[in-house]
Amino acid sequence: MNLLKTLLPSAVVALVFGFLGAWLFAWSGLGGNATREWLLANPQILPEMAEAYQANEARTRLAGASDEVVKPFPGAILGNPQGTVTLVEFTDYGCTFCRQSVDDVKALVEANPDLKVVMREWPIFQGSDVAAAWALAAARQGKYAAFHDAMFLHGPPSEASVAKAAETAGLDMAAARAFATSGEAALELRKNMDLARQLGFEGTPSWVVGDRVFSGAVGRAQLSDAVAAARKGA
């Protein structure tokens, strides 16, 4: 995650404060003192309002991109490729929080046989672009999951760690290298970046499941709740 992502919740709260302040000012001149006093006595509602505002904005953005977001790059899937519930993860091999989320996603897959996890490679850290392109090459060879696990196992992206992960996954190295440096791989990575920006994401990992859009290493419980909610809405 980056600094902008860290500052985003504060910015949203500030925006809510601005709207609320103007509303309170208007109400104070129209006999709204009781409402003003209640809100001032219950400031905990402000983060809740900010969270609701963000969620509503995210759903609006998702409405215009949903079909593309859930359509995977061929082979870049974890879990059940024919699953009826879809979780989308925007990931980066240089991201510590993505690494922390690996076990959570595995647990979700194990607990939900109907879950399809669409992986979107979004390299935002320096040096991650090469690893992301090789992950797409692994997907083309039907070995995405093996490369994905090995890449996080062997450390931050580097020439050595990418090569080690590719060997561990059993890739055809010549074919993988050719695809990783192709225009098709570059186009997919550009597409993922555009989708992430369209959804308002500022860092990795970021998630889409059902009509929920959120970011960060949110933990197994929140992901599980979102998957369950998406299943009910399916």
Long-range contacts (C-beta under 8 A, 24 or more apart in sequence): 1-95, 1-97, 1-202, 1-203, 1-204, 1-215, 1-216, 2-124, 2-202, 2-203, 4-202, 4-203, 5-202, 5-203, 5-215, 5-216, 8-202, 9-50, 9-54, 12-50, 12-53, 12-54, 13-46, 13-47, 13-50, 15-50, 15-53, 16-46, 16-49, 16-50, 16-53, 17-46, 20-46, 20-49, 55-212, 55-213, 57-200, 58-199, 58-200, 58-212, 58-213, 58-214, 59-211, 59-212, 59-213, 61-198, 61-199, 61-200, 61-213, 62-199, 62-208, 62-211, 62-213, 64-198, 65-195, 65-198, 65-199, 68-191, 68-195, 69-118, 69-120, 69-195, 69-199, 69-208, 70-118, 70-208, 71-118, 72-118, 72-119, 73-119, 73-120, 73-121, 73-136, 73-139, 73-188, 74-139, 74-140, 75-138, 75-139, 75-140, 75-141, 75-142, 75-144, 76-118, 76-119, 76-120, 76-121, 76-135, 76-136, 76-139, 76-144, 77-116, 77-117, 77-118, 77-119, 77-139, 77-144, 78-105, 78-109, 78-117, 78-119, 78-144, 78-145, 78-148, 79-108, 79-109, 79-112, 79-115, 79-116, 79-117, 80-109, 80-113, 80-114, 80-115, 80-116, 81-116, 82-116, 83-112, 83-113, 83-114, 83-115, 83-116, 84-114, 84-116, 84-231, 84-234, 85-112, 85-114, 85-115, 85-116, 85-209, 85-227, 85-230, 85-231, 85-234, 86-115, 86-116, 86-117, 86-118, 86-209, 86-230, 87-115, 87-116, 87-117, 87-118, 87-207, 87-208, 87-209, 87-223, 87-226, 87-227, 87-230, 88-117, 88-118, 88-119, 88-120, 88-207, 88-208, 88-209, 89-117, 89-118, 89-119, 89-120, 89-205, 89-206, 89-207, 90-120, 90-122, 90-192, 90-195, 90-196, 90-201, 90-204, 90-205, 90-206, 90-207, 91-119, 91-120, 91-121, 91-122, 91-204, 91-205, 92-121, 92-122, 92-123, 92-124, 92-125, 92-128, 92-132, 92-204, 92-205, 93-123, 93-128, 93-131, 93-132, 93-135, 93-151, 93-152, 93-156, 93-157, 94-123, 94-124, 94-125, 94-126, 94-127, 94-128, 94-131, 94-156, 94-157, 95-124, 95-125, 95-128, 95-203, 95-204, 95-205, 97-203, 97-204, 97-205, 97-216, 97-217, 98-152, 98-204, 98-205, 98-217, 99-152, 100-217, 101-205, 101-217, 102-149, 102-152, 104-217, 104-219, 104-220, 104-223, 105-223, 107-220, 108-220, 108-223, 108-224, 108-227, 111-224, 112-227, 114-231, 115-227, 119-144, 119-148, 120-192, 120-195, 120-196, 121-188, 121-189, 121-192, 122-189, 122-192, 122-193, 122-196, 122-201, 122-204, 122-206, 123-189, 124-203, 124-204, 125-157, 127-156, 127-157, 127-158, 128-157, 129-189, 130-157, 130-159, 130-162, 130-180, 131-157, 131-161, 131-162, 131-165, 132-189, 133-179, 133-180, 133-181, 133-185, 133-186, 133-189, 134-162, 134-165, 134-166, 134-171, 134-176, 134-180, 136-179, 136-180, 136-185, 136-188, 136-189, 137-171, 137-175, 137-176, 137-177, 137-179, 137-180, 137-185, 138-166, 138-169, 138-171, 138-176, 140-175, 140-176, 140-179, 141-171, 141-172, 141-175, 141-176, 143-169, 143-170, 143-171, 146-170, 147-171, 210-234
